[in-house]
Structures are given as structure tokens and as C-alpha cells.
Amino acid sequence: MKIKAIFNRDGGTFRTTDMEAYGRKAEEVFHAAGHDIEIAVASGDGLAELLEKTARRDDLDAMLAGGGDGTISAAAAVAWKNGMPLGVVPAGTMNLFARSLKLPLDIWKVLDVLADGRIVEADIGSADGRAFVHQFSMGLHARMVRYRESFSFASRLGKMRASTRAALGVMFNPPEFEIEFEVDGVREKRSVSAISVSNNHFGPNALMYADDVTGGHLGFYTAPPLKPSGVAKLTFDIMRGKFRESALITEMSVSTVNLHFPKARHNTNCVIDGELLPVGRDVALRVHPGELKLLVGT
């Protein structure tokens, strides 16, 4: 195969990696497996344009993207829209999608797996047409991300500390809001503290990522209005990998869900694959079964 690899030098692990040495290693591994590979190392500012240009090339058989979950989500979006197979090099803090794909989290070891890998057809979700490989969420998670981003941090450890502070802040100030949703022609109205819509159901793990991204469905989760004690209980369930089994969570398996927020304000936020974004009064979420081509291990 002819492959173009794009590595985000600003992505977690890559910040402390000799990128010239890493590029040489990638060339060595892929050439040994019979592939022709181009290497590009970019900064966050120029990454989006480079991903778009690469995904539109008709002389490539696949592209690799290396970085954190934000980089991988952006790469998956353009790969999906252009029908380009994508390989994932996990260089972030959580590497949630790489975990779903059961890839090695070591940036050096994953090269061998991808070079000898195969292409599979996986699912991808969308929120009003914006792709997501992991989840769309509102409420507790969005507030925690907003709190976390108000703190300054310059390292993975700093981000973890900021996340802990943010989680405590949300625990003592949980949100509550109204939603209306339509699933399979049935409409319902609820008051909630949290919504999460995942690309396939979350597995039994504390990081809340899917074990399989080929099931062809979305996981739709809601939590009722919670007091601080309820947030603490839900947090404990998540840490034990028991999110889906929590008595506080209502779960549905859906292919589409239309959300309406009757009392949404102009500053209402959602989180899509870790990125805090504004959201309007209505959001249409869909799963696109088998539409994302992925390079994975054999």
C-alpha cells in the first residue's frame, strides 16, 4: 500500500519524542512490510488542512494519524467523508479510540501492528453531521471539561490534576436541565444531569470506551437530576467500570436519536470527542454503520 502518515508533534507523547527518529522508524517498519510511506510532522495549527489534503488524494491507499484523541477524531472525520482508510497511532493522554480498536498504546510497538494490519469497516457517529468516534455528551461531562479548561496546565500530569479539580467542582455543583428526545418515533421528556451518546455501547471499563465499534448502534445514556452524593456514587460506579450497571443510568440502544433542549441558553455546551463546543436547541445524532474504514491489527 501507499500510505501517508501525519504525526501531530503537539500530541502528548510526541512532545517528548525525537520525531526525526520516530519518522525513520516508521519508514523502516512499513518498508519492511512492503509498503510505500510518506511521513509528515505537523503542528496543531496546520494539522486540519494537512489531514484534508491527504484524505482527498487519489494516489493513496491509506493514511495514518498520530496524536491525541482530538487529532484522531479530526482525522477520522475527514477519512470518513473521503472514504480513506485510517490507521491510528495513539500519542495522547487517554487514547480512547485506540483502546476500542485494541491497538498497542506504545507509539513504537503500534507501528509493527499497523504495518502488518488489515482494513476493516467500522462505525462512526455524527451530531448534526459532525463526526465522532467516541461520544457526544452534555451535562456533567461538559461542565467538567469547561472547569478543566479554565485551569492552566502544560503536561499530562497537569491535565490529570486539572481534571481532578474539575471533577470535584462538578460534584458540588451538578447541572440539571430538561431534554426532549425522539427514538423510533417515540417522544419523551426528562429532567437530567447528564446525557451521553456513544459510538456503540461503552464496555466495562473505567475510561468509558467501546469494546467494539462494529455493532452498528449508538449507546444512549441519561442520568436523572443528581445531588452531590449522587454524583459521588456515579463517579464511584464509573471508576469500578460499572457505568452501564449503575442504578443511576438509563440506557438505550439506538441508531438515531433527536434531542431537543426546550430551555437551552446561548452558552449551552456539549462535548464531542473531548472537545467543548456550543450546542443549539436541537441535535440530530446518527450512527453510520461500516462507513469508517480502519487499519487495525490482524
GUTI-971880 format. One line per 10 residues: for each residue y, x negated, z of N, C-alpha, C, O. Coordinates in steps of 0.2 Angstrom, whole numbers, plus 5000, padded with zeros to 4 digits. Example, Ala and Ser with C-alpha at 12.3 -4.5 7.8 and 13.67 -1.06 7.14 Angstrom:
<sites>
4972/4934/5039/4978/4938/5039/4984/4934/5039/4983/4929/5042 | 4989/4936/5035/4995/4932/5036/5000/4936/5039/5006/4933/5040 .
</sites>
This chain:
<sites>
4994/4996/5000/5000/5000/5000/5006/4996/5000/5006/4990/5002 | 5012/4998/4997/5018/4995/4998/5022/4999/5003/5023/5005/5003 | 5024/4995/5008/5027/4998/5014/5034/4995/5016/5035/4989/5015 | 5038/4999/5018/5045/4996/5021/5045/4997/5028/5044/5003/5031 | 5046/4992/5032/5047/4993/5039/5054/4992/5042/5057/4987/5039 | 5056/4997/5046/5063/4997/5048/5063/4996/5056/5060/5001/5059 | 5065/4991/5059/5065/4990/5066/5072/4990/5069/5077/4987/5067 | 5073/4994/5074/5079/4995/5077/5080/4990/5083/5077/4990/5088 | 5084/4985/5081/5085/4979/5086/5088/4982/5093/5087/4978/5098 | 5091/4988/5093/5094/4990/5099/5089/4994/5103/5090/4997/5109 .
5083/4995/5100/5077/4999/5104/5074/4995/5110/5073/4989/5109 | 5074/4998/5115/5071/4995/5121/5068/4988/5121/5071/4983/5122 | 5061/4988/5119/5058/4982/5119/5061/4977/5114/5060/4971/5115 | 5063/4979/5109/5066/4975/5103/5072/4971/5106/5074/4965/5103 | 5075/4973/5111/5081/4970/5113/5080/4963/5116/5084/4958/5116 | 5074/4962/5118/5072/4956/5121/5067/4952/5117/5063/4948/5120 | 5066/4954/5111/5061/4951/5106/5064/4947/5101/5069/4949/5099 | 5061/4942/5100/5063/4937/5094/5061/4941/5088/5056/4941/5085 | 5066/4944/5085/5065/4949/5079/5063/4945/5073/5059/4948/5069 | 5065/4939/5072/5063/4935/5066/5055/4933/5067/5051/4934/5062 .
5053/4932/5073/5046/4930/5074/5042/4937/5073/5036/4936/5071 | 5045/4942/5076/5041/4948/5075/5040/4951/5068/5035/4953/5066 | 5045/4950/5064/5045/4951/5057/5040/4947/5053/5036/4949/5049 | 5040/4940/5055/5035/4936/5052/5028/4938/5054/5023/4938/5050 | 5027/4940/5060/5020/4943/5062/5018/4949/5058/5012/4950/5056 | 5023/4954/5058/5021/4960/5054/5019/4958/5047/5015/4961/5044 | 5023/4954/5044/5021/4952/5037/5014/4949/5036/5010/4950/5032 | 5013/4944/5041/5006/4941/5041/5000/4946/5042/4995/4946/5039 | 5001/4951/5047/4996/4956/5048/4995/4960/5042/4989/4962/5040 | 5000/4963/5039/5000/4968/5034/4997/4964/5027/4994/4967/5024 .
5000/4958/5026/4997/4955/5020/4990/4953/5021/4986/4954/5016 | 4988/4952/5027/4980/4950/5028/4976/4956/5027/4970/4956/5025 | 4979/4962/5028/4976/4969/5027/4976/4971/5019/4974/4977/5018 | 4980/4967/5015/4980/4969/5008/4986/4973/5006/4987/4976/5001 | 4991/4973/5011/4997/4977/5009/5003/4973/5007/5004/4967/5009 | 5008/4976/5004/5014/4973/5002/5020/4976/5007/5020/4982/5007 | 5023/4972/5011/5028/4975/5016/5034/4971/5015/5035/4965/5015 | 5040/4975/5016/5047/4973/5017/5049/4974/5024/5047/4979/5027 | 5053/4970/5027/5055/4970/5034/5062/4971/5034/5066/4967/5030 | 5065/4976/5037/5072/4976/5038/5073/4977/5046/5070/4982/5049 .
5078/4973/5049/5080/4974/5056/5087/4977/5056/5092/4974/5053 | 5088/4982/5059/5095/4986/5059/5097/4987/5066/5093/4988/5070 | 5104/4988/5066/5107/4991/5072/5107/4998/5072/5106/5001/5067 | 5108/5001/5078/5108/5008/5079/5113/5012/5074/5112/5017/5071 | 5119/5008/5073/5124/5011/5069/5122/5012/5061/5124/5017/5058 | 5118/5007/5059/5116/5008/5052/5109/5010/5051/5107/5011/5045 | 5106/5013/5056/5099/5015/5055/5098/5021/5051/5094/5021/5047 | 5102/5026/5053/5101/5033/5049/5101/5032/5042/5097/5035/5038 | 5106/5029/5039/5107/5028/5032/5101/5024/5029/5099/5026/5024 | 5099/5019/5032/5093/5015/5030/5087/5019/5030/5083/5018/5025 .
5086/5023/5035/5080/5027/5035/5080/5032/5029/5075/5033/5026 | 5086/5035/5028/5087/5040/5022/5085/5037/5016/5081/5039/5012 | 5088/5031/5015/5087/5027/5008/5080/5025/5007/5077/5026/5002 | 5077/5023/5013/5070/5021/5012/5065/5027/5011/5060/5027/5007 | 5066/5033/5014/5062/5039/5013/5062/5041/5006/5058/5045/5004 | 5068/5040/5003/5069/5043/4996/5066/5038/4991/5066/5040/4985 | 5064/5032/4992/5061/5028/4987/5055/5030/4985/5050/5032/4988 | 5054/5030/4978/5048/5032/4975/5043/5026/4973/5038/5028/4970 | 5045/5020/4975/5040/5015/4974/5037/5013/4981/5033/5008/4981 | 5037/5017/4986/5034/5015/4992/5028/5020/4994/5029/5026/4992 .
5023/5017/4997/5018/5022/4999/5019/5024/5006/5016/5029/5008 | 5022/5021/5010/5023/5022/5017/5029/5018/5020/5032/5013/5017 | 5032/5021/5026/5037/5017/5029/5035/5017/5037/5032/5021/5039 | 5037/5011/5040/5036/5010/5047/5043/5011/5050/5048/5009/5048 | 5043/5014/5056/5049/5014/5060/5048/5011/5067/5043/5013/5070 | 5052/5007/5069/5051/5004/5076/5057/5005/5080/5062/5003/5078 | 5056/5007/5086/5061/5009/5091/5059/5014/5096/5053/5015/5098 | 5064/5016/5100/5063/5021/5105/5061/5028/5102/5061/5029/5096 | 5061/5033/5106/5059/5040/5104/5064/5043/5100/5063/5047/5095 | 5071/5041/5101/5076/5044/5096/5075/5041/5089/5076/5045/5085 .
5074/5034/5089/5073/5031/5082/5067/5035/5079/5067/5036/5073 | 5061/5035/5082/5055/5038/5079/5057/5046/5077/5054/5048/5072 | 5060/5049/5081/5062/5056/5079/5066/5057/5073/5065/5061/5069 | 5071/5052/5073/5075/5052/5067/5071/5050/5060/5072/5053/5055 | 5067/5045/5061/5063/5043/5056/5058/5048/5053/5057/5049/5048 | 5055/5052/5058/5050/5057/5057/5054/5063/5053/5051/5066/5048 | 5060/5064/5055/5064/5070/5051/5065/5068/5044/5064/5072/5040 | 5067/5062/5042/5068/5060/5035/5061/5059/5032/5061/5061/5026 | 5056/5057/5035/5050/5056/5032/5047/5063/5030/5044/5064/5025 | 5048/5068/5034/5045/5075/5033/5049/5078/5027/5046/5081/5023 .
5055/5077/5027/5059/5080/5022/5058/5077/5015/5059/5080/5010 | 5056/5071/5015/5055/5067/5009/5047/5066/5007/5046/5063/5002 | 5043/5069/5011/5036/5068/5010/5033/5061/5010/5028/5059/5007 | 5037/5057/5014/5035/5050/5015/5030/5049/5021/5032/5050/5027 | 5025/5046/5020/5020/5044/5026/5024/5039/5031/5028/5035/5029 | 5023/5040/5037/5027/5036/5043/5022/5033/5047/5017/5036/5050 | 5023/5027/5049/5020/5023/5054/5025/5022/5060/5030/5020/5059 | 5022/5022/5066/5026/5022/5072/5025/5015/5076/5019/5014/5078 | 5030/5011/5077/5030/5005/5081/5034/5007/5088/5040/5007/5088 | 5030/5008/5093/5033/5010/5099/5037/5005/5103/5034/5000/5106 .
5044/5005/5103/5048/5000/5106/5053/5003/5111/5058/4999/5113 | 5051/5009/5113/5056/5012/5118/5054/5012/5125/5050/5008/5127 | 5057/5016/5129/5055/5017/5136/5049/5021/5137/5044/5019/5141 | 5049/5027/5134/5043/5032/5136/5038/5032/5130/5032/5032/5131 | 5041/5031/5124/5036/5031/5118/5031/5037/5118/5025/5036/5117 | 5034/5043/5118/5030/5049/5119/5026/5051/5113/5020/5052/5114 | 5029/5050/5107/5026/5052/5101/5020/5047/5100/5015/5049/5097 | 5021/5040/5101/5016/5035/5100/5010/5037/5105/5004/5036/5103 | 5012/5039/5111/5006/5041/5115/5002/5047/5113/4996/5047/5113 | 5006/5052/5110/5002/5058/5107/4998/5055/5101/4992/5058/5100 .
5000/5050/5097/4996/5048/5092/4990/5043/5094/4987/5040/5090 | 4990/5041/5101/4985/5037/5104/4986/5030/5101/4981/5026/5100 | 4992/5028/5100/4993/5021/5097/4994/5016/5103/4996/5018/5108 | 4993/5010/5102/4994/5005/5107/5002/5004/5109/5006/5005/5104 | 5004/5004/5115/5011/5004/5116/5013/4996/5116/5019/4995/5117 | 5009/4992/5115/5011/4985/5114/5014/4984/5107/5010/4985/5102 | 5020/4981/5106/5023/4981/5099/5019/4976/5095/5019/4977/5089 | 5015/4971/5098/5012/4966/5094/5005/4969/5092/5003/4968/5086 | 5001/4972/5097/4995/4975/5095/4995/4981/5090/4990/4982/5087 | 5000/4985/5090/5000/4991/5086/5001/4989/5079/4999/4993/5074 .
5003/4983/5077/5003/4980/5070/4996/4980/5067/4995/4983/5061 | 4991/4978/5071/4984/4977/5068/4982/4984/5067/4978/4986/5062 | 4983/4989/5072/4981/4996/5071/4984/4999/5065/4980/5003/5061 | 4990/4999/5064/4993/5002/5058/4991/4999/5052/4990/5002/5047 | 4990/4992/5051/4988/4989/5045/4982/4991/5043/4980/4991/5037 | 4977/4993/5048/4970/4995/5046/4970/5002/5047/4964/5005/5047 | 4975/5006/5047/4975/5013/5048/4974/5018/5042/4972/5015/5037 | 4975/5024/5044/4974/5029/5039/4979/5034/5039/4983/5035/5044 | 4980/5038/5034/4986/5043/5034/4983/5050/5035/4978/5052/5032 | 4986/5053/5040/4984/5060/5042/4990/5065/5041/4995/5063/5041 .
4988/5071/5041/4993/5076/5041/4994/5080/5047/4989/5083/5050 | 5000/5079/5050/5001/5081/5057/5007/5086/5057/5010/5088/5052 | 5008/5089/5063/5013/5095/5063/5020/5092/5065/5020/5087/5068 | 5025/5096/5063/5031/5094/5066/5035/5101/5067/5034/5106/5064 | 5039/5101/5072/5043/5107/5074/5050/5106/5071/5052/5101/5069 | 5053/5112/5071/5060/5112/5069/5064/5117/5073/5061/5123/5075 | 5071/5116/5075/5075/5120/5078/5081/5121/5074/5085/5117/5073 | 5081/5127/5071/5087/5129/5066/5087/5123/5060/5092/5121/5058 | 5081/5121/5058/5080/5116/5053/5080/5109/5055/5078/5105/5051 | 5082/5108/5061/5082/5101/5064/5075/5099/5066/5073/5103/5071 .
5072/5094/5064/5066/5092/5066/5065/5089/5073/5070/5086/5075 | 5059/5091/5076/5057/5087/5082/5050/5086/5082/5046/5090/5080 | 5048/5080/5085/5041/5078/5085/5038/5079/5092/5032/5080/5093 | 5043/5080/5097/5041/5081/5104/5043/5088/5107/5038/5092/5108 | 5049/5089/5108/5051/5095/5111/5058/5097/5111/5062/5093/5110 | 5059/5104/5111/5066/5107/5112/5066/5109/5119/5061/5113/5121 | 5071/5108/5123/5072/5111/5129/5079/5112/5131/5084/5110/5129 | 5079/5117/5136/5086/5119/5139/5085/5120/5147/5079/5121/5149 | 5090/5120/5150/5090/5122/5157/5089/5115/5161/5093/5111/5161 | 5084/5115/5165/5083/5109/5170/5083/5102/5166/5087/5098/5168 .
5080/5102/5161/5079/5095/5157/5086/5094/5154/5088/5088/5155 | 5089/5098/5151/5096/5097/5148/5101/5095/5153/5105/5090/5152 | 5101/5098/5159/5106/5096/5164/5104/5089/5167/5109/5086/5168 | 5098/5088/5168/5096/5081/5170/5098/5076/5165/5101/5071/5167 | 5097/5077/5158/5100/5072/5153/5107/5071/5154/5110/5066/5153 | 5111/5077/5154/5118/5077/5155/5120/5073/5161/5125/5069/5160 | 5117/5074/5167/5119/5070/5173/5117/5063/5171/5121/5058/5173 | 5111/5061/5168/5109/5054/5167/5114/5051/5163/5116/5045/5164 | 5117/5054/5158/5121/5051/5153/5128/5050/5156/5132/5046/5153 | 5130/5053/5162/5136/5052/5165/5136/5045/5169/5141/5043/5171 .
5130/5042/5170/5129/5036/5174/5129/5030/5169/5126/5031/5163 | 5131/5025/5171/5131/5019/5166/5124/5015/5168/5123/5014/5173 | 5121/5013/5162/5115/5008/5163/5114/5004/5157/5116/5006/5151 | 5112/4998/5158/5111/4994/5152/5104/4991/5151/5103/4986/5147 | 5099/4994/5155/5092/4991/5154/5087/4997/5155/5089/5002/5157 | 5081/4995/5154/5076/5000/5155/5076/5002/5163/5075/5008/5164 | 5076/4997/5167/5076/4999/5174/5082/5003/5176/5082/5007/5180 | 5088/5001/5173/5094/5005/5175/5093/5012/5172/5096/5017/5176 | 5090/5013/5167/5089/5020/5164/5084/5024/5169/5086/5030/5170 | 5079/5021/5172/5075/5024/5176/5078/5026/5183/5077/5031/5185 .
5083/5021/5185/5086/5023/5191/5091/5029/5190/5092/5033/5194 | 5094/5029/5184/5099/5034/5182/5095/5041/5182/5098/5046/5184 | 5089/5041/5179/5085/5047/5178/5083/5049/5185/5083/5055/5186 | 5082/5045/5190/5080/5047/5197/5086/5050/5200/5085/5056/5203 | 5092/5047/5199/5098/5050/5202/5099/5057/5199/5101/5062/5202 | 5099/5058/5192/5100/5064/5189/5095/5069/5191/5097/5075/5192 | 5089/5067/5192/5084/5072/5194/5085/5075/5201/5084/5081/5202 | 5088/5071/5205/5090/5073/5212/5096/5078/5212/5096/5083/5215 | 5100/5076/5207/5106/5080/5206/5104/5087/5204/5107/5092/5206 | 5100/5088/5199/5097/5094/5196/5094/5098/5202/5094/5104/5202 .
5090/5094/5206/5086/5098/5211/5090/5102/5216/5088/5107/5218 | 5096/5099/5217/5100/5103/5222/5105/5107/5218/5109/5110/5222 | 5105/5107/5212/5110/5112/5208/5106/5114/5202/5108/5113/5196 | 5101/5118/5203/5097/5120/5197/5101/5126/5193/5104/5130/5196 | 5100/5125/5186/5103/5131/5182/5100/5137/5182/5094/5137/5184 | 5103/5142/5180/5100/5149/5179/5104/5152/5173/5110/5153/5173 | 5100/5155/5169/5103/5158/5163/5098/5163/5160/5092/5163/5161 | 5101/5168/5156/5097/5173/5153/5095/5171/5146/5099/5168/5142 | 5089/5173/5144/5087/5172/5137/5083/5179/5135/5081/5183/5138 | 5084/5180/5128/5080/5185/5125/5076/5181/5119/5079/5177/5116 .
5070/5183/5119/5066/5179/5114/5061/5184/5110/5059/5189/5113 | 5060/5183/5104/5055/5187/5100/5050/5182/5097/5050/5177/5094 | 5044/5185/5099/5037/5181/5097/5033/5187/5094/5031/5192/5097 | 5031/5186/5088/5026/5190/5084/5028/5197/5085/5024/5202/5086 | 5035/5198/5084/5038/5205/5083/5039/5208/5090/5042/5214/5090 | 5038/5205/5095/5039/5207/5102/5045/5204/5105/5045/5198/5105 | 5049/5208/5108/5055/5205/5111/5055/5206/5118/5052/5211/5121 | 5058/5201/5122/5058/5201/5129/5064/5198/5132/5067/5193/5128 | 5066/5199/5138/5072/5197/5141/5070/5194/5148/5067/5197/5151 | 5072/5188/5149/5071/5185/5156/5077/5181/5158/5081/5179/5154 .
5077/5180/5165/5081/5175/5168/5077/5169/5169/5072/5170/5172 | 5080/5163/5168/5076/5157/5168/5080/5151/5171/5086/5151/5171 | 5076/5146/5173/5080/5140/5175/5078/5134/5170/5081/5129/5169 | 5073/5136/5166/5071/5131/5161/5067/5134/5155/5063/5139/5156 | 5068/5131/5149/5064/5133/5143/5061/5126/5140/5065/5121/5140 | 5055/5126/5138/5053/5120/5134/5049/5123/5128/5044/5127/5129 | 5050/5120/5122/5046/5122/5116/5043/5115/5113/5047/5111/5111 | 5037/5114/5114/5034/5108/5112/5030/5108/5105/5028/5113/5103 | 5030/5103/5102/5026/5102/5096/5019/5101/5098/5016/5096/5099 | 5015/5107/5098/5008/5108/5101/5009/5107/5108/5014/5105/5111 .
5004/5110/5112/5004/5110/5119/5004/5103/5122/5001/5099/5120 | 5008/5103/5128/5008/5097/5132/5000/5096/5135/4997/5101/5136 | 4999/5089/5135/4992/5088/5138/4993/5087/5146/4998/5088/5149 | 4987/5085/5149/4988/5085/5157/4990/5078/5159/4986/5074/5161 | 4996/5077/5158/4999/5070/5159/5006/5071/5162/5010/5076/5161 | 5009/5066/5166/5015/5067/5170/5021/5066/5165/5026/5069/5167 | 5020/5063/5159/5026/5062/5155/5026/5068/5150/5031/5068/5146 | 5022/5073/5150/5023/5079/5146/5023/5077/5139/5028/5079/5136 | 5018/5075/5136/5017/5074/5129/5011/5077/5126/5006/5078/5130 | 5011/5079/5120/5005/5082/5117/4999/5077/5116/5000/5072/5114 .
4993/5080/5118/4987/5075/5116/4985/5076/5109/4982/5071/5107 | 4987/5081/5105/4985/5082/5098/4991/5085/5095/4994/5090/5097 | 4993/5082/5089/4999/5085/5085/4996/5088/5079/5000/5088/5074 | 4990/5090/5079/4987/5094/5073/4985/5101/5074/4981/5103/5070 | 4987/5104/5080/4984/5110/5081/4987/5116/5078/4985/5122/5078 | 4993/5115/5075/4997/5120/5071/5000/5125/5075/5001/5131/5073 | 5003/5123/5081/5006/5128/5085/5012/5125/5089/5012/5119/5090 | 5016/5129/5092/5021/5127/5097/5019/5129/5104/5016/5134/5105 | 5020/5125/5109/5019/5127/5116/5026/5130/5118/5031/5126/5118 | 5026/5136/5121/5032/5139/5123/5032/5140/5131/5028/5144/5133 .
5036/5137/5135/5036/5137/5142/5042/5139/5145/5048/5137/5142 | 5042/5144/5150/5048/5146/5154/5046/5145/5161/5041/5146/5163 | 5052/5144/5165/5051/5144/5172/5057/5148/5175/5062/5149/5172 | 5055/5153/5180/5060/5158/5182/5065/5154/5186/5065/5148/5187 | 5070/5158/5188/5076/5155/5192/5073/5152/5198/5069/5155/5202 | 5075/5145/5199/5072/5141/5205/5077/5139/5210/5083/5138/5208 | 5076/5139/5216/5079/5136/5221/5078/5129/5222/5073/5127/5218 | 5081/5125/5225/5079/5118/5226/5072/5117/5228/5069/5112/5225 | 5069/5121/5232/5062/5120/5234/5058/5121/5228/5052/5118/5228 | 5060/5126/5224/5055/5127/5218/5056/5122/5213/5051/5120/5210 .
5062/5119/5212/5062/5113/5208/5058/5107/5210/5055/5104/5207 | 5058/5106/5217/5054/5101/5220/5047/5102/5219/5043/5097/5217 | 5044/5108/5219/5037/5110/5218/5035/5109/5211/5030/5106/5209 | 5040/5111/5206/5038/5110/5199/5038/5103/5198/5034/5100/5194 | 5043/5099/5200/5043/5091/5199/5036/5088/5202/5034/5084/5198 | 5034/5091/5208/5028/5088/5210/5022/5090/5206/5017/5086/5204 | 5022/5096/5203/5017/5098/5198/5017/5094/5192/5011/5091/5189 | 5023/5092/5189/5023/5088/5184/5021/5081/5185/5017/5078/5181 | 5023/5078/5191/5021/5071/5192/5013/5071/5193/5010/5065/5192 | 5010/5076/5195/5002/5076/5195/4999/5078/5189/4993/5078/5188 .
5003/5079/5183/5000/5081/5177/4998/5088/5177/4993/5090/5173 | 5001/5092/5181/4999/5099/5182/5004/5104/5179/5004/5110/5182 | 5008/5102/5175/5014/5106/5172/5011/5113/5170/5014/5118/5172 | 5007/5113/5165/5004/5119/5162/5000/5123/5167/5000/5129/5167 | 4998/5120/5173/4994/5124/5178/4999/5127/5183/4996/5130/5188 | 5005/5125/5183/5009/5127/5189/5010/5134/5189/5011/5137/5184 | 5010/5137/5195/5012/5144/5196/5019/5146/5194/5020/5152/5193 | 5023/5141/5193/5030/5142/5191/5031/5143/5184/5036/5145/5181 | 5026/5141/5180/5027/5141/5172/5023/5146/5169/5017/5148/5170 | 5026/5150/5164/5023/5154/5160/5023/5151/5153/5027/5148/5150 .
5017/5151/5150/5015/5148/5144/5013/5152/5139/5009/5157/5140 | 5015/5151/5133/5013/5155/5127/5011/5150/5121/5015/5144/5121 | 5007/5152/5117/5005/5148/5111/5008/5152/5105/5006/5157/5104 | 5013/5149/5101/5016/5152/5096/5017/5148/5090/5016/5142/5090 | 5018/5151/5084/5020/5147/5078/5028/5148/5077/5030/5143/5074 | 5031/5153/5079/5038/5154/5078/5040/5157/5085/5037/5161/5088 | 5047/5156/5087/5050/5159/5092/5057/5159/5091/5060/5154/5089 | 5060/5165/5091/5068/5166/5090/5071/5167/5097/5069/5172/5101 | 5075/5163/5099/5079/5163/5105/5086/5165/5104/5089/5164/5100 | 5088/5170/5109/5095/5172/5109/5097/5171/5117/5094/5173/5121 .
5104/5169/5117/5107/5167/5124/5113/5172/5124/5118/5170/5122 | 5112/5178/5127/5117/5183/5127/5124/5180/5131/5129/5183/5129 | 5123/5176/5136/5129/5174/5139/5130/5166/5139/5134/5163/5143 | 5128/5164/5133/5129/5156/5132/5137/5155/5131/5141/5159/5128 | 5139/5149/5134/5146/5147/5134/5146/5142/5128/5141/5139/5126 | 5152/5140/5127/5153/5135/5121/5151/5128/5123/5149/5124/5119 | 5150/5127/5130/5147/5120/5131/5140/5120/5133/5138/5115/5137 | 5136/5125/5131/5129/5125/5132/5125/5120/5128/5127/5119/5123 | 5121/5116/5132/5117/5111/5129/5110/5112/5128/5107/5116/5132 | 5106/5109/5123/5099/5108/5123/5097/5101/5122/5102/5097/5121 .
5091/5099/5123/5089/5093/5122/5083/5093/5116/5078/5097/5117 | 5084/5089/5111/5079/5089/5106/5077/5081/5105/5081/5077/5103 | 5070/5080/5107/5068/5074/5107/5072/5069/5111/5073/5063/5108 | 5074/5071/5117/5078/5066/5121/5085/5066/5120/5089/5063/5124 | 5088/5069/5114/5095/5069/5113/5098/5075/5115/5096/5081/5113 | 5104/5074/5119/5108/5080/5121/5112/5083/5116/5116/5079/5113 | 5112/5089/5114/5115/5092/5108/5118/5099/5110/5115/5102/5115 | 5124/5101/5107/5126/5108/5108/5121/5113/5105/5118/5112/5100 | 5121/5119/5108/5117/5124/5105/5121/5131/5105/5125/5132/5110 | 5120/5135/5100/5123/5141/5100/5120/5147/5103/5115/5146/5107 .
5122/5153/5101/5119/5159/5105/5111/5160/5102/5108/5164/5105 | 5110/5158/5096/5103/5159/5093/5100/5153/5091/5104/5149/5088 | 5094/5152/5092/5090/5146/5089/5083/5149/5086/5080/5153/5090 | 5081/5147/5080/5075/5149/5077/5071/5142/5077/5072/5137/5074 | 5065/5143/5081/5060/5137/5082/5054/5139/5078/5051/5144/5078 | 5052/5134/5074/5046/5134/5070/5041/5128/5070/5044/5123/5072 | 5035/5129/5069/5030/5123/5068/5029/5123/5061/5028/5128/5057 | 5028/5117/5058/5026/5116/5051/5020/5112/5051/5020/5106/5051 | 5014/5116/5051/5008/5113/5051/5006/5108/5045/5007/5110/5040 | 5004/5102/5047/5001/5097/5042/5007/5094/5038/5005/5091/5033 .
5013/5096/5039/5018/5093/5034/5021/5086/5035/5024/5084/5031 | 5019/5083/5041/5021/5077/5043/5016/5072/5041/5010/5072/5045 | 5016/5067/5037/5011/5063/5035/5012/5056/5040/5018/5053/5040 | 5007/5054/5043/5007/5049/5048/5002/5044/5047/4996/5045/5045 | 5004/5037/5048/4999/5032/5048/4997/5031/5055/5001/5029/5059 | 4991/5032/5056/4988/5031/5063/4982/5026/5062/4980/5024/5057 | 4979/5025/5068/4973/5021/5069/4967/5024/5066/4967/5031/5065 | 4962/5020/5064/4956/5023/5061/4951/5026/5066/4946/5029/5065 .
</sites>
